Amino acid sequence: MSENTPPHKAGFVNIIGNPNAGKSTLMNALLGQKLSIVTEKAQTTRHRIMGILNGDDYQIVYSDTPGVLDPKYKLHEGMMKAVGSALQDADLILLVIDSADRQEFHPSTLEKIKKMNVPIFVVLNKLDLIGNEKADELFQKWNTELPQAHIFPVSALTYLYTKELLNNIIRQLPASPPFFPKDELSDRTLRFFCSEIFREKILKYYNREIPYSCEVTIESFKEEEHVTKIRAVILTERESQKAILIGHQGSALKRMATSARKEMEAFLGRKVFLETFIKVDPDWRNNLNRLKSLGYWE
C-alpha cells in the first residue's frame, strides 16, 4: 500500500428503533438485498441480525435489532438484551424513527443513546408518507432532542436518499481492517434464515395473537445432491392456535408452507423439500430454558 492510498475502513453500525419504524426495510435497502424479514406487523424482528456490506476499501457490519419495547414476557426481555448489546458495541448508531407515526421513541433507551460517545444518525424513515412541513417539524424536534446527531430524512421502501445515507455512513467508519471475510453476508446460518422466512409467512397469513404466540425452529437441514431437505417445527402455545394454523382440512398450513418453500428455494438457489409440523408448547415465551435453546438468551 502506497502512502497516498486511503486506509481501509470498517465498523459496526447498529440499527435501533421502535417496533414499527421500518428498521429491517432500511437495513435491506442499505445492503442492496433482502436479509431481514419484513412485514407490516410490529415486532417482526426478534433476533439481532447482522448484515455485512463490503466495498473495495470498507466493510460495514450492520445489526438489525428488535424494536425497543417494555417487556411483557421473558421473550421480550431476551429481545431487549439484544438491543442493549447493540448499544454497547456500536461504532455508529442509526436511530430509526417512523416519520408517519406520532409514537414517542422509548424514553429509557433514548436516555442511553444521549450518553453514548459514538456518532449518531437519526434516520427519519417513511419520508414518502409525509409532507415537507411534517418533515421540517420532525427535523427540528430531533435536532433539539439530540443536538449531537446528524439527521437524515429517507424512505427505505422507495430508496429515497438511502444512497446519500450510505455515503455518510462510510465517511464515519473508523480506519480498520475488515472484521469478517469479504465474501460473507452475515454471521447467521442458512438454517436460521430459513426459519425466519417461515416465521415471516406466519406473520403474513395470520392475524391477532397467532403470529406472536408462534416460533419456528428448523430441526433438520440436510443438503443433498439435488435438494435441501428441511424439517420445520412451529411452536405455539395452545391447541386452539394449532387448529387455526392448520385450517380447514389443512388448507391454511399448506398455503403458508408452500409460500415458505418457494421463498427458501429462491434464497438457497436450489430445490427444497419441506416438512412442516406443529407442536404445542404452553408458555414457551416465558420458559427460560426453551428461550435459551431458541437463541434468545445466552
Secondary structure, DSSP 8 states (H G I E B T S, - for coil): --TTS---EEEEEEEEE-TTS-HHHHHHHHHTS--S---SSTT---S-EEEEEEETTEEEEEEE-------SSHHHHHHHHHHHHHHHS-SEEEEEEETT------HHHHHHHHT--S-EEEEEE-GGGS-HHHHHHHHHHHHHH-TTSEEEE-BTTTTBTHHHHHHHHHHH--B---SS-TT---SS-HHHHHHHHHHHHHHHH--TTGGGG-EEEEEEEEE-SS-EEEEEEEEES-HHHHHHHH-GGGHHHHHHHHHHHHHHHHHHTS-EEEEEEEEE-TTGGG-HHHHHHTTS--
